[in-house]
């Protein structure tokens, strides 16, 4: 039984899953909308919400901190 198992495995290793979710969150922040599967969306949602909420309460600007966490830069 999978009671109390919170990690959505997505059929990937831990390293691959971590990289996938990080890229999905950064793409979501960069483009405001992404096209993905329902399972991946359910895995990304709490991470993205936690990231945005924590940055809103910080003293710095939201955009600068989000871009600092995401490695990509928009020219």
CHARMM internal coordinates of N, CA and C (Angstrom, degrees):
IC EDIT
DIST 1 N 1 CA 1.4554
DIST 1 CA 1 C 1.5223
ANGL 1 N 1 CA 1 C 110.28
DIST 1 C 2 N 1.3140
ANGL 1 CA 1 C 2 N 115.80
DIHE 1 N 1 CA 1 C 2 N 149.76
DIST 2 N 2 CA 1.4644
ANGL 1 C 2 N 2 CA 120.07
DIHE 1 CA 1 C 2 N 2 CA -178.09
DIST 2 CA 2 C 1.5229
ANGL 2 N 2 CA 2 C 112.10
DIHE 1 C 2 N 2 CA 2 C -106.34
DIST 2 C 3 N 1.2855
ANGL 2 CA 2 C 3 N 118.03
DIHE 2 N 2 CA 2 C 3 N 35.00
DIST 3 N 3 CA 1.4544
ANGL 2 C 3 N 3 CA 120.06
DIHE 2 CA 2 C 3 N 3 CA 179.19
DIST 3 CA 3 C 1.5227
ANGL 3 N 3 CA 3 C 110.06
DIHE 2 C 3 N 3 CA 3 C -66.59
DIST 3 C 4 N 1.3185
ANGL 3 CA 3 C 4 N 116.43
DIHE 3 N 3 CA 3 C 4 N 137.17
DIST 4 N 4 CA 1.4571
ANGL 3 C 4 N 4 CA 124.37
DIHE 3 CA 3 C 4 N 4 CA 176.77
DIST 4 CA 4 C 1.5345
ANGL 4 N 4 CA 4 C 113.40
DIHE 3 C 4 N 4 CA 4 C 63.57
DIST 4 C 5 N 1.3015
ANGL 4 CA 4 C 5 N 118.00
DIHE 4 N 4 CA 4 C 5 N 25.36
DIST 5 N 5 CA 1.4644
ANGL 4 C 5 N 5 CA 122.28
DIHE 4 CA 4 C 5 N 5 CA 175.74
DIST 5 CA 5 C 1.5257
ANGL 5 N 5 CA 5 C 106.94
DIHE 4 C 5 N 5 CA 5 C -103.29
DIST 5 C 6 N 1.3197
ANGL 5 CA 5 C 6 N 118.03
DIHE 5 N 5 CA 5 C 6 N 106.64
DIST 6 N 6 CA 1.4561
ANGL 5 C 6 N 6 CA 121.31
DIHE 5 CA 5 C 6 N 6 CA -171.69
DIST 6 CA 6 C 1.5232
ANGL 6 N 6 CA 6 C 114.07
DIHE 5 C 6 N 6 CA 6 C -90.23
DIST 6 C 7 N 1.3237
ANGL 6 CA 6 C 7 N 118.21
DIHE 6 N 6 CA 6 C 7 N -21.97
DIST 7 N 7 CA 1.4544
ANGL 6 C 7 N 7 CA 120.77
DIHE 6 CA 6 C 7 N 7 CA -176.99
DIST 7 CA 7 C 1.5145
ANGL 7 N 7 CA 7 C 110.93
DIHE 6 C 7 N 7 CA 7 C -75.65
DIST 7 C 8 N 1.3335
ANGL 7 CA 7 C 8 N 115.88
DIHE 7 N 7 CA 7 C 8 N 126.61
DIST 8 N 8 CA 1.4557
ANGL 7 C 8 N 8 CA 120.75
DIHE 7 CA 7 C 8 N 8 CA 173.34
DIST 8 CA 8 C 1.5213
ANGL 8 N 8 CA 8 C 106.35
DIHE 7 C 8 N 8 CA 8 C -87.56
DIST 8 C 9 N 1.3300
ANGL 8 CA 8 C 9 N 118.18
DIHE 8 N 8 CA 8 C 9 N 117.57
DIST 9 N 9 CA 1.4594
ANGL 8 C 9 N 9 CA 121.54
DIHE 8 CA 8 C 9 N 9 CA -169.79
DIST 9 CA 9 C 1.5197
ANGL 9 N 9 CA 9 C 114.14
DIHE 8 C 9 N 9 CA 9 C -79.49
DIST 9 C 10 N 1.3080
ANGL 9 CA 9 C 10 N 118.91
DIHE 9 N 9 CA 9 C 10 N -30.80
DIST 10 N 10 CA 1.4603
ANGL 9 C 10 N 10 CA 123.98
DIHE 9 CA 9 C 10 N 10 CA 176.84
DIST 10 CA 10 C 1.5233
ANGL 10 N 10 CA 10 C 113.29
DIHE 9 C 10 N 10 CA 10 C 59.04
DIST 10 C 11 N 1.3168
ANGL 10 CA 10 C 11 N 118.71
DIHE 10 N 10 CA 10 C 11 N 17.13
DIST 11 N 11 CA 1.4512
ANGL 10 C 11 N 11 CA 121.74
DIHE 10 CA 10 C 11 N 11 CA 177.48
DIST 11 CA 11 C 1.5159
ANGL 11 N 11 CA 11 C 114.39
DIHE 10 C 11 N 11 CA 11 C 68.20
DIST 11 C 12 N 1.3181
ANGL 11 CA 11 C 12 N 117.94
DIHE 11 N 11 CA 11 C 12 N 29.14
DIST 12 N 12 CA 1.4532
ANGL 11 C 12 N 12 CA 122.46
DIHE 11 CA 11 C 12 N 12 CA -177.11
DIST 12 CA 12 C 1.5230
ANGL 12 N 12 CA 12 C 110.34
DIHE 11 C 12 N 12 CA 12 C -131.32
DIST 12 C 13 N 1.3296
ANGL 12 CA 12 C 13 N 115.90
DIHE 12 N 12 CA 12 C 13 N 163.91
DIST 13 N 13 CA 1.4641
ANGL 12 C 13 N 13 CA 119.86
DIHE 12 CA 12 C 13 N 13 CA 174.85
DIST 13 CA 13 C 1.5295
ANGL 13 N 13 CA 13 C 108.30
DIHE 12 C 13 N 13 CA 13 C -72.71
DIST 13 C 14 N 1.3201
ANGL 13 CA 13 C 14 N 116.32
DIHE 13 N 13 CA 13 C 14 N 167.21
DIST 14 N 14 CA 1.4567
ANGL 13 C 14 N 14 CA 120.72
DIHE 13 CA 13 C 14 N 14 CA -177.16
DIST 14 CA 14 C 1.5284
ANGL 14 N 14 CA 14 C 111.48
DIHE 13 C 14 N 14 CA 14 C -62.09
DIST 14 C 15 N 1.3234
ANGL 14 CA 14 C 15 N 117.46
DIHE 14 N 14 CA 14 C 15 N -42.23
DIST 15 N 15 CA 1.4679
ANGL 14 C 15 N 15 CA 120.72
DIHE 14 CA 14 C 15 N 15 CA -179.58
DIST 15 CA 15 C 1.5277
ANGL 15 N 15 CA 15 C 111.29
DIHE 14 C 15 N 15 CA 15 C -65.61
DIST 15 C 16 N 1.3353
ANGL 15 CA 15 C 16 N 115.90
DIHE 15 N 15 CA 15 C 16 N -43.59
DIST 16 N 16 CA 1.4609
ANGL 15 C 16 N 16 CA 120.24
DIHE 15 CA 15 C 16 N 16 CA 179.92
DIST 16 CA 16 C 1.5249
ANGL 16 N 16 CA 16 C 110.65
DIHE 15 C 16 N 16 CA 16 C -65.26
DIST 16 C 17 N 1.3250
ANGL 16 CA 16 C 17 N 116.87
DIHE 16 N 16 CA 16 C 17 N -41.16
DIST 17 N 17 CA 1.4573
ANGL 16 C 17 N 17 CA 121.48
DIHE 16 CA 16 C 17 N 17 CA 179.74
DIST 17 CA 17 C 1.5302
ANGL 17 N 17 CA 17 C 110.75
DIHE 16 C 17 N 17 CA 17 C -64.36
DIST 17 C 18 N 1.3203
ANGL 17 CA 17 C 18 N 116.94
DIHE 17 N 17 CA 17 C 18 N -41.88
DIST 18 N 18 CA 1.4679
ANGL 17 C 18 N 18 CA 121.16
DIHE 17 CA 17 C 18 N 18 CA -179.98
DIST 18 CA 18 C 1.5314
ANGL 18 N 18 CA 18 C 110.46
DIHE 17 C 18 N 18 CA 18 C -63.65
DIST 18 C 19 N 1.3328
ANGL 18 CA 18 C 19 N 116.99
DIHE 18 N 18 CA 18 C 19 N -43.82
DIST 19 N 19 CA 1.4600
ANGL 18 C 19 N 19 CA 120.82
DIHE 18 CA 18 C 19 N 19 CA 178.63
DIST 19 CA 19 C 1.5197
ANGL 19 N 19 CA 19 C 111.21
DIHE 18 C 19 N 19 CA 19 C -65.67
DIST 19 C 20 N 1.3235
ANGL 19 CA 19 C 20 N 116.81
DIHE 19 N 19 CA 19 C 20 N -42.54
DIST 20 N 20 CA 1.4601
ANGL 19 C 20 N 20 CA 121.65
DIHE 19 CA 19 C 20 N 20 CA 179.89
DIST 20 CA 20 C 1.5233
ANGL 20 N 20 CA 20 C 110.73
DIHE 19 C 20 N 20 CA 20 C -60.43
DIST 20 C 21 N 1.3191
ANGL 20 CA 20 C 21 N 117.22
DIHE 20 N 20 CA 20 C 21 N -48.10
DIST 21 N 21 CA 1.4606
ANGL 20 C 21 N 21 CA 120.68
DIHE 20 CA 20 C 21 N 21 CA -177.80
DIST 21 CA 21 C 1.5235
ANGL 21 N 21 CA 21 C 111.32
DIHE 20 C 21 N 21 CA 21 C -67.13
DIST 21 C 22 N 1.3266
ANGL 21 CA 21 C 22 N 117.44
DIHE 21 N 21 CA 21 C 22 N -37.56
DIST 22 N 22 CA 1.4620
ANGL 21 C 22 N 22 CA 120.37
DIHE 21 CA 21 C 22 N 22 CA 177.84
DIST 22 CA 22 C 1.5245
ANGL 22 N 22 CA 22 C 110.67
DIHE 21 C 22 N 22 CA 22 C -63.80
DIST 22 C 23 N 1.3218
ANGL 22 CA 22 C 23 N 116.86
DIHE 22 N 22 CA 22 C 23 N -43.26
DIST 23 N 23 CA 1.4638
ANGL 22 C 23 N 23 CA 120.41
DIHE 22 CA 22 C 23 N 23 CA 178.74
DIST 23 CA 23 C 1.5227
ANGL 23 N 23 CA 23 C 111.52
DIHE 22 C 23 N 23 CA 23 C -66.42
DIST 23 C 24 N 1.3213
ANGL 23 CA 23 C 24 N 116.74
DIHE 23 N 23 CA 23 C 24 N -38.24
DIST 24 N 24 CA 1.4665
ANGL 23 C 24 N 24 CA 120.41
DIHE 23 CA 23 C 24 N 24 CA 178.99
DIST 24 CA 24 C 1.5361
ANGL 24 N 24 CA 24 C 110.27
DIHE 23 C 24 N 24 CA 24 C -64.25
DIST 24 C 25 N 1.3276
ANGL 24 CA 24 C 25 N 117.08
DIHE 24 N 24 CA 24 C 25 N -43.79
DIST 25 N 25 CA 1.4714
ANGL 24 C 25 N 25 CA 120.52
DIHE 24 CA 24 C 25 N 25 CA -179.38
DIST 25 CA 25 C 1.5182
ANGL 25 N 25 CA 25 C 110.30
DIHE 24 C 25 N 25 CA 25 C -64.33
DIST 25 C 26 N 1.3375
ANGL 25 CA 25 C 26 N 117.46
DIHE 25 N 25 CA 25 C 26 N -43.86
DIST 26 N 26 CA 1.4634
ANGL 25 C 26 N 26 CA 120.08
DIHE 25 CA 25 C 26 N 26 CA 179.43
DIST 26 CA 26 C 1.5247
ANGL 26 N 26 CA 26 C 111.49
DIHE 25 C 26 N 26 CA 26 C -65.05
DIST 26 C 27 N 1.3196
ANGL 26 CA 26 C 27 N 117.18
DIHE 26 N 26 CA 26 C 27 N -38.90
DIST 27 N 27 CA 1.4668
ANGL 26 C 27 N 27 CA 119.89
DIHE 26 CA 26 C 27 N 27 CA 177.07
DIST 27 CA 27 C 1.5230
ANGL 27 N 27 CA 27 C 111.23
DIHE 26 C 27 N 27 CA 27 C -65.96
DIST 27 C 28 N 1.3194
ANGL 27 CA 27 C 28 N 116.00
DIHE 27 N 27 CA 27 C 28 N -37.99
DIST 28 N 28 CA 1.4598
ANGL 27 C 28 N 28 CA 120.14
DIHE 27 CA 27 C 28 N 28 CA 178.25
DIST 28 CA 28 C 1.5193
ANGL 28 N 28 CA 28 C 111.08
DIHE 27 C 28 N 28 CA 28 C -63.92
DIST 28 C 29 N 1.3131
ANGL 28 CA 28 C 29 N 117.13
DIHE 28 N 28 CA 28 C 29 N -41.92
DIST 29 N 29 CA 1.4655
ANGL 28 C 29 N 29 CA 120.94
DIHE 28 CA 28 C 29 N 29 CA 179.82
DIST 29 CA 29 C 1.5257
ANGL 29 N 29 CA 29 C 110.04
DIHE 28 C 29 N 29 CA 29 C -69.06
DIST 29 C 30 N 1.3260
ANGL 29 CA 29 C 30 N 116.62
DIHE 29 N 29 CA 29 C 30 N -39.46
DIST 30 N 30 CA 1.4574
ANGL 29 C 30 N 30 CA 120.57
DIHE 29 CA 29 C 30 N 30 CA -177.40
DIST 30 CA 30 C 1.5245
ANGL 30 N 30 CA 30 C 112.38
DIHE 29 C 30 N 30 CA 30 C -70.14
DIST 30 C 31 N 1.3345
ANGL 30 CA 30 C 31 N 117.51
DIHE 30 N 30 CA 30 C 31 N -42.58
DIST 31 N 31 CA 1.4610
ANGL 30 C 31 N 31 CA 121.00
DIHE 30 CA 30 C 31 N 31 CA -173.45
DIST 31 CA 31 C 1.5314
ANGL 31 N 31 CA 31 C 113.99
DIHE 30 C 31 N 31 CA 31 C -106.62
DIST 31 C 32 N 1.3245
ANGL 31 CA 31 C 32 N 118.48
DIHE 31 N 31 CA 31 C 32 N -4.43
DIST 32 N 32 CA 1.4655
ANGL 31 C 32 N 32 CA 125.32
DIHE 31 CA 31 C 32 N 32 CA -178.74
DIST 32 CA 32 C 1.5224
ANGL 32 N 32 CA 32 C 113.89
DIHE 31 C 32 N 32 CA 32 C 65.67
DIST 32 C 33 N 1.3144
ANGL 32 CA 32 C 33 N 119.39
DIHE 32 N 32 CA 32 C 33 N -8.93
DIST 33 N 33 CA 1.4644
ANGL 32 C 33 N 33 CA 122.38
DIHE 32 CA 32 C 33 N 33 CA 179.18
DIST 33 CA 33 C 1.5204
ANGL 33 N 33 CA 33 C 108.00
DIHE 32 C 33 N 33 CA 33 C -157.91
DIST 33 C 34 N 1.3204
ANGL 33 CA 33 C 34 N 116.15
DIHE 33 N 33 CA 33 C 34 N 137.29
DIST 34 N 34 CA 1.4578
ANGL 33 C 34 N 34 CA 120.54
DIHE 33 CA 33 C 34 N 34 CA 176.64
DIST 34 CA 34 C 1.5180
ANGL 34 N 34 CA 34 C 108.81
DIHE 33 C 34 N 34 CA 34 C -134.08
DIST 34 C 35 N 1.3077
ANGL 34 CA 34 C 35 N 115.74
DIHE 34 N 34 CA 34 C 35 N 156.70
DIST 35 N 35 CA 1.4596
ANGL 34 C 35 N 35 CA 121.59
DIHE 34 CA 34 C 35 N 35 CA 177.69
DIST 35 CA 35 C 1.5213
ANGL 35 N 35 CA 35 C 107.28
DIHE 34 C 35 N 35 CA 35 C -106.79
DIST 35 C 36 N 1.3257
ANGL 35 CA 35 C 36 N 117.24
DIHE 35 N 35 CA 35 C 36 N 118.63
DIST 36 N 36 CA 1.4548
ANGL 35 C 36 N 36 CA 121.84
DIHE 35 CA 35 C 36 N 36 CA -176.63
DIST 36 CA 36 C 1.5211
ANGL 36 N 36 CA 36 C 109.33
DIHE 35 C 36 N 36 CA 36 C -151.90
DIST 36 C 37 N 1.3152
ANGL 36 CA 36 C 37 N 116.14
DIHE 36 N 36 CA 36 C 37 N 179.41
DIST 37 N 37 CA 1.4588
ANGL 36 C 37 N 37 CA 119.94
DIHE 36 CA 36 C 37 N 37 CA 178.50
DIST 37 CA 37 C 1.5238
ANGL 37 N 37 CA 37 C 109.99
DIHE 36 C 37 N 37 CA 37 C -79.69
DIST 37 C 38 N 1.3155
ANGL 37 CA 37 C 38 N 115.92
DIHE 37 N 37 CA 37 C 38 N 163.77
DIST 38 N 38 CA 1.4627
ANGL 37 C 38 N 38 CA 120.61
DIHE 37 CA 37 C 38 N 38 CA -179.13
DIST 38 CA 38 C 1.5251
ANGL 38 N 38 CA 38 C 111.54
DIHE 37 C 38 N 38 CA 38 C -65.09
DIST 38 C 39 N 1.3287
ANGL 38 CA 38 C 39 N 117.60
DIHE 38 N 38 CA 38 C 39 N -39.46
DIST 39 N 39 CA 1.4667
ANGL 38 C 39 N 39 CA 120.77
DIHE 38 CA 38 C 39 N 39 CA -179.33
DIST 39 CA 39 C 1.5301
ANGL 39 N 39 CA 39 C 111.02
DIHE 38 C 39 N 39 CA 39 C -64.75
DIST 39 C 40 N 1.3273
ANGL 39 CA 39 C 40 N 116.77
DIHE 39 N 39 CA 39 C 40 N -42.74
DIST 40 N 40 CA 1.4691
ANGL 39 C 40 N 40 CA 119.83
DIHE 39 CA 39 C 40 N 40 CA 178.66
DIST 40 CA 40 C 1.5225
ANGL 40 N 40 CA 40 C 110.30
DIHE 39 C 40 N 40 CA 40 C -67.28
DIST 40 C 41 N 1.3176
ANGL 40 CA 40 C 41 N 117.11
DIHE 40 N 40 CA 40 C 41 N -38.38
DIST 41 N 41 CA 1.4665
ANGL 40 C 41 N 41 CA 120.44
DIHE 40 CA 40 C 41 N 41 CA 179.11
DIST 41 CA 41 C 1.5261
ANGL 41 N 41 CA 41 C 110.83
DIHE 40 C 41 N 41 CA 41 C -63.06
DIST 41 C 42 N 1.3247
ANGL 41 CA 41 C 42 N 116.26
DIHE 41 N 41 CA 41 C 42 N -39.66
DIST 42 N 42 CA 1.4626
ANGL 41 C 42 N 42 CA 119.69
DIHE 41 CA 41 C 42 N 42 CA 178.53
DIST 42 CA 42 C 1.5234
ANGL 42 N 42 CA 42 C 111.57
DIHE 41 C 42 N 42 CA 42 C -67.58
DIST 42 C 43 N 1.3248
ANGL 42 CA 42 C 43 N 117.63
DIHE 42 N 42 CA 42 C 43 N -30.79
DIST 43 N 43 CA 1.4600
ANGL 42 C 43 N 43 CA 121.13
DIHE 42 CA 42 C 43 N 43 CA 178.18
DIST 43 CA 43 C 1.5252
ANGL 43 N 43 CA 43 C 111.41
DIHE 42 C 43 N 43 CA 43 C -76.86
DIST 43 C 44 N 1.3312
ANGL 43 CA 43 C 44 N 117.49
DIHE 43 N 43 CA 43 C 44 N -33.19
DIST 44 N 44 CA 1.4619
ANGL 43 C 44 N 44 CA 122.10
DIHE 43 CA 43 C 44 N 44 CA -176.09
DIST 44 CA 44 C 1.5198
ANGL 44 N 44 CA 44 C 111.81
DIHE 43 C 44 N 44 CA 44 C -80.50
DIST 44 C 45 N 1.3112
ANGL 44 CA 44 C 45 N 117.52
DIHE 44 N 44 CA 44 C 45 N -32.31
DIST 45 N 45 CA 1.4603
ANGL 44 C 45 N 45 CA 121.05
DIHE 44 CA 44 C 45 N 45 CA -172.93
DIST 45 CA 45 C 1.5223
ANGL 45 N 45 CA 45 C 114.57
DIHE 44 C 45 N 45 CA 45 C -54.75
DIST 45 C 46 N 1.3456
ANGL 45 CA 45 C 46 N 120.32
DIHE 45 N 45 CA 45 C 46 N -50.71
DIST 46 N 46 CA 1.4678
ANGL 45 C 46 N 46 CA 117.98
DIHE 45 CA 45 C 46 N 46 CA -179.59
DIST 46 CA 46 C 1.5268
ANGL 46 N 46 CA 46 C 112.85
DIHE 45 C 46 N 46 CA 46 C -64.46
DIST 46 C 47 N 1.3214
ANGL 46 CA 46 C 47 N 117.86
DIHE 46 N 46 CA 46 C 47 N -33.33
DIST 47 N 47 CA 1.4602
ANGL 46 C 47 N 47 CA 120.55
DIHE 46 CA 46 C 47 N 47 CA 178.98
DIST 47 CA 47 C 1.5222
ANGL 47 N 47 CA 47 C 110.88
DIHE 46 C 47 N 47 CA 47 C -67.13
DIST 47 C 48 N 1.3209
ANGL 47 CA 47 C 48 N 116.44
DIHE 47 N 47 CA 47 C 48 N -44.81
DIST 48 N 48 CA 1.4621
ANGL 47 C 48 N 48 CA 120.54
DIHE 47 CA 47 C 48 N 48 CA -179.42
DIST 48 CA 48 C 1.5280
ANGL 48 N 48 CA 48 C 110.87
DIHE 47 C 48 N 48 CA 48 C -66.22
DIST 48 C 49 N 1.3171
ANGL 48 CA 48 C 49 N 116.69
DIHE 48 N 48 CA 48 C 49 N -42.88
DIST 49 N 49 CA 1.4651
ANGL 48 C 49 N 49 CA 119.72
DIHE 48 CA 48 C 49 N 49 CA 179.69
DIST 49 CA 49 C 1.5249
ANGL 49 N 49 CA 49 C 111.07
DIHE 48 C 49 N 49 CA 49 C -63.99
DIST 49 C 50 N 1.3129
ANGL 49 CA 49 C 50 N 116.93
DIHE 49 N 49 CA 49 C 50 N -42.15
DIST 50 N 50 CA 1.4635
ANGL 49 C 50 N 50 CA 120.46
DIHE 49 CA 49 C 50 N 50 CA 179.37
DIST 50 CA 50 C 1.5184
ANGL 50 N 50 CA 50 C 110.72
DIHE 49 C 50 N 50 CA 50 C -63.61
DIST 50 C 51 N 1.3246
ANGL 50 CA 50 C 51 N 116.71
DIHE 50 N 50 CA 50 C 51 N -39.54
DIST 51 N 51 CA 1.4572
ANGL 50 C 51 N 51 CA 120.92
DIHE 50 CA 50 C 51 N 51 CA -179.55
DIST 51 CA 51 C 1.5216
ANGL 51 N 51 CA 51 C 111.35
DIHE 50 C 51 N 51 CA 51 C -66.78
DIST 51 C 52 N 1.3206
ANGL 51 CA 51 C 52 N 117.60
DIHE 51 N 51 CA 51 C 52 N -44.69
DIST 52 N 52 CA 1.4612
ANGL 51 C 52 N 52 CA 121.22
DIHE 51 CA 51 C 52 N 52 CA -178.69
DIST 52 CA 52 C 1.5256
ANGL 52 N 52 CA 52 C 110.91
DIHE 51 C 52 N 52 CA 52 C -68.52
DIST 52 C 53 N 1.3211
ANGL 52 CA 52 C 53 N 117.55
DIHE 52 N 52 CA 52 C 53 N -42.64
DIST 53 N 53 CA 1.4637
ANGL 52 C 53 N 53 CA 120.58
DIHE 52 CA 52 C 53 N 53 CA -178.71
DIST 53 CA 53 C 1.5184
ANGL 53 N 53 CA 53 C 111.08
DIHE 52 C 53 N 53 CA 53 C -66.27
DIST 53 C 54 N 1.3324
ANGL 53 CA 53 C 54 N 117.67
DIHE 53 N 53 CA 53 C 54 N -40.23
DIST 54 N 54 CA 1.4605
ANGL 53 C 54 N 54 CA 119.73
DIHE 53 CA 53 C 54 N 54 CA -179.97
DIST 54 CA 54 C 1.5223
ANGL 54 N 54 CA 54 C 110.81
DIHE 53 C 54 N 54 CA 54 C -67.65
DIST 54 C 55 N 1.3271
ANGL 54 CA 54 C 55 N 117.68
DIHE 54 N 54 CA 54 C 55 N -34.07
DIST 55 N 55 CA 1.4529
ANGL 54 C 55 N 55 CA 120.52
DIHE 54 CA 54 C 55 N 55 CA 179.49
DIST 55 CA 55 C 1.5266
ANGL 55 N 55 CA 55 C 112.07
DIHE 54 C 55 N 55 CA 55 C -75.60
DIST 55 C 56 N 1.3191
ANGL 55 CA 55 C 56 N 117.61
DIHE 55 N 55 CA 55 C 56 N -28.11
DIST 56 N 56 CA 1.4677
ANGL 55 C 56 N 56 CA 119.75
DIHE 55 CA 55 C 56 N 56 CA 178.20
DIST 56 CA 56 C 1.5226
ANGL 56 N 56 CA 56 C 111.01
DIHE 55 C 56 N 56 CA 56 C -67.52
DIST 56 C 57 N 1.3142
ANGL 56 CA 56 C 57 N 116.86
DIHE 56 N 56 CA 56 C 57 N -31.29
DIST 57 N 57 CA 1.4559
ANGL 56 C 57 N 57 CA 119.37
DIHE 56 CA 56 C 57 N 57 CA -177.81
DIST 57 CA 57 C 1.5223
ANGL 57 N 57 CA 57 C 112.32
DIHE 56 C 57 N 57 CA 57 C -84.72
DIST 57 C 58 N 1.3255
ANGL 57 CA 57 C 58 N 118.21
DIHE 57 N 57 CA 57 C 58 N -9.81
DIST 58 N 58 CA 1.4583
ANGL 57 C 58 N 58 CA 121.74
DIHE 57 CA 57 C 58 N 58 CA -179.74
DIST 58 CA 58 C 1.5236
ANGL 58 N 58 CA 58 C 110.23
DIHE 57 C 58 N 58 CA 58 C -75.02
DIST 58 C 59 N 1.3311
ANGL 58 CA 58 C 59 N 115.78
DIHE 58 N 58 CA 58 C 59 N 163.99
DIST 59 N 59 CA 1.4617
ANGL 58 C 59 N 59 CA 120.12
DIHE 58 CA 58 C 59 N 59 CA -179.36
DIST 59 CA 59 C 1.5201
ANGL 59 N 59 CA 59 C 112.44
DIHE 58 C 59 N 59 CA 59 C -79.40
DIST 59 C 60 N 1.3203
ANGL 59 CA 59 C 60 N 117.62
DIHE 59 N 59 CA 59 C 60 N -26.65
DIST 60 N 60 CA 1.4553
ANGL 59 C 60 N 60 CA 121.24
DIHE 59 CA 59 C 60 N 60 CA -178.48
DIST 60 CA 60 C 1.5210
ANGL 60 N 60 CA 60 C 109.98
DIHE 59 C 60 N 60 CA 60 C -78.26
DIST 60 C 61 N 1.3045
ANGL 60 CA 60 C 61 N 115.53
DIHE 60 N 60 CA 60 C 61 N 170.38
DIST 61 N 61 CA 1.4599
ANGL 60 C 61 N 61 CA 118.72
DIHE 60 CA 60 C 61 N 61 CA 179.47
DIST 61 CA 61 C 1.5164
ANGL 61 N 61 CA 61 C 110.41
DIHE 60 C 61 N 61 CA 61 C -70.75
DIST 61 C 62 N 1.2995
ANGL 61 CA 61 C 62 N 115.73
DIHE 61 N 61 CA 61 C 62 N 147.40
DIST 62 N 62 CA 1.4612
ANGL 61 C 62 N 62 CA 122.00
DIHE 61 CA 61 C 62 N 62 CA -177.62
DIST 62 CA 62 C 1.5175
ANGL 62 N 62 CA 62 C 111.34
DIHE 61 C 62 N 62 CA 62 C -61.35
DIST 62 C 63 N 1.2940
ANGL 62 CA 62 C 63 N 117.50
DIHE 62 N 62 CA 62 C 63 N -45.14
DIST 63 N 63 CA 1.4613
ANGL 62 C 63 N 63 CA 121.11
DIHE 62 CA 62 C 63 N 63 CA -174.52
DIST 63 CA 63 C 1.5256
ANGL 63 N 63 CA 63 C 111.04
DIHE 62 C 63 N 63 CA 63 C -65.35
DIST 63 C 64 N 1.3065
ANGL 63 CA 63 C 64 N 118.16
DIHE 63 N 63 CA 63 C 64 N -43.86
DIST 64 N 64 CA 1.4656
ANGL 63 C 64 N 64 CA 121.09
DIHE 63 CA 63 C 64 N 64 CA -177.54
DIST 64 CA 64 C 1.5226
ANGL 64 N 64 CA 64 C 111.17
DIHE 63 C 64 N 64 CA 64 C -63.03
DIST 64 C 65 N 1.3134
ANGL 64 CA 64 C 65 N 117.27
DIHE 64 N 64 CA 64 C 65 N -42.43
DIST 65 N 65 CA 1.4568
ANGL 64 C 65 N 65 CA 119.72
DIHE 64 CA 64 C 65 N 65 CA -179.22
DIST 65 CA 65 C 1.5192
ANGL 65 N 65 CA 65 C 112.11
DIHE 64 C 65 N 65 CA 65 C -70.36
DIST 65 C 66 N 1.3112
ANGL 65 CA 65 C 66 N 117.63
DIHE 65 N 65 CA 65 C 66 N -38.47
DIST 66 N 66 CA 1.4554
ANGL 65 C 66 N 66 CA 119.96
DIHE 65 CA 65 C 66 N 66 CA 178.38
DIST 66 CA 66 C 1.5206
ANGL 66 N 66 CA 66 C 110.74
DIHE 65 C 66 N 66 CA 66 C -64.84
DIST 66 C 67 N 1.3291
ANGL 66 CA 66 C 67 N 117.84
DIHE 66 N 66 CA 66 C 67 N -41.36
DIST 67 N 67 CA 1.4588
ANGL 66 C 67 N 67 CA 120.15
DIHE 66 CA 66 C 67 N 67 CA 179.32
DIST 67 CA 67 C 1.5133
ANGL 67 N 67 CA 67 C 110.98
DIHE 66 C 67 N 67 CA 67 C -69.06
DIST 67 C 68 N 1.3069
ANGL 67 CA 67 C 68 N 117.61
DIHE 67 N 67 CA 67 C 68 N -30.50
DIST 68 N 68 CA 1.4570
ANGL 67 C 68 N 68 CA 119.78
DIHE 67 CA 67 C 68 N 68 CA 177.88
DIST 68 CA 68 C 1.5178
ANGL 68 N 68 CA 68 C 110.81
DIHE 67 C 68 N 68 CA 68 C -67.81
DIST 68 C 69 N 1.3113
ANGL 68 CA 68 C 69 N 117.17
DIHE 68 N 68 CA 68 C 69 N -37.84
DIST 69 N 69 CA 1.4634
ANGL 68 C 69 N 69 CA 120.67
DIHE 68 CA 68 C 69 N 69 CA 177.85
DIST 69 CA 69 C 1.5087
ANGL 69 N 69 CA 69 C 112.14
DIHE 68 C 69 N 69 CA 69 C -71.77
DIST 69 C 70 N 1.3204
ANGL 69 CA 69 C 70 N 117.12
DIHE 69 N 69 CA 69 C 70 N -36.84
DIST 70 N 70 CA 1.4591
ANGL 69 C 70 N 70 CA 121.39
DIHE 69 CA 69 C 70 N 70 CA 177.12
DIST 70 CA 70 C 1.5123
ANGL 70 N 70 CA 70 C 107.88
DIHE 69 C 70 N 70 CA 70 C -88.89
DIST 70 C 71 N 1.2976
ANGL 70 CA 70 C 71 N 116.95
DIHE 70 N 70 CA 70 C 71 N 131.46
DIST 71 N 71 CA 1.4602
ANGL 70 C 71 N 71 CA 121.45
DIHE 70 CA 70 C 71 N 71 CA -173.55
DIST 71 CA 71 C 1.5195
ANGL 71 N 71 CA 71 C 113.00
DIHE 70 C 71 N 71 CA 71 C -71.49
DIST 71 C 72 N 1.3337
ANGL 71 CA 71 C 72 N 117.79
DIHE 71 N 71 CA 71 C 72 N -21.17
DIST 72 N 72 CA 1.4539
ANGL 71 C 72 N 72 CA 119.76
DIHE 71 CA 71 C 72 N 72 CA -175.47
DIST 72 CA 72 C 1.5142
ANGL 72 N 72 CA 72 C 111.58
DIHE 71 C 72 N 72 CA 72 C -77.32
DIST 72 C 73 N 1.2958
ANGL 72 CA 72 C 73 N 115.49
DIHE 72 N 72 CA 72 C 73 N 150.58
DIST 73 N 73 CA 1.4603
ANGL 72 C 73 N 73 CA 121.89
DIHE 72 CA 72 C 73 N 73 CA 177.48
DIST 73 CA 73 C 1.5106
ANGL 73 N 73 CA 73 C 109.34
DIHE 72 C 73 N 73 CA 73 C -125.13
DIST 73 C 74 N 1.2972
ANGL 73 CA 73 C 74 N 117.43
DIHE 73 N 73 CA 73 C 74 N 139.45
DIST 74 N 74 CA 1.4597
ANGL 73 C 74 N 74 CA 122.22
DIHE 73 CA 73 C 74 N 74 CA 176.44
DIST 74 CA 74 C 1.5254
ANGL 74 N 74 CA 74 C 107.43
DIHE 73 C 74 N 74 CA 74 C -93.57
DIST 74 C 75 N 1.3415
ANGL 74 CA 74 C 75 N 118.32
DIHE 74 N 74 CA 74 C 75 N 126.41
DIST 75 N 75 CA 1.4742
ANGL 74 C 75 N 75 CA 120.03
DIHE 74 CA 74 C 75 N 75 CA -178.91
DIST 75 CA 75 C 1.4986
ANGL 75 N 75 CA 75 C 112.93
DIHE 74 C 75 N 75 CA 75 C -67.80
END
COOR INIT
IC SEED 1 N 1 CA 1 C
IC BUILD
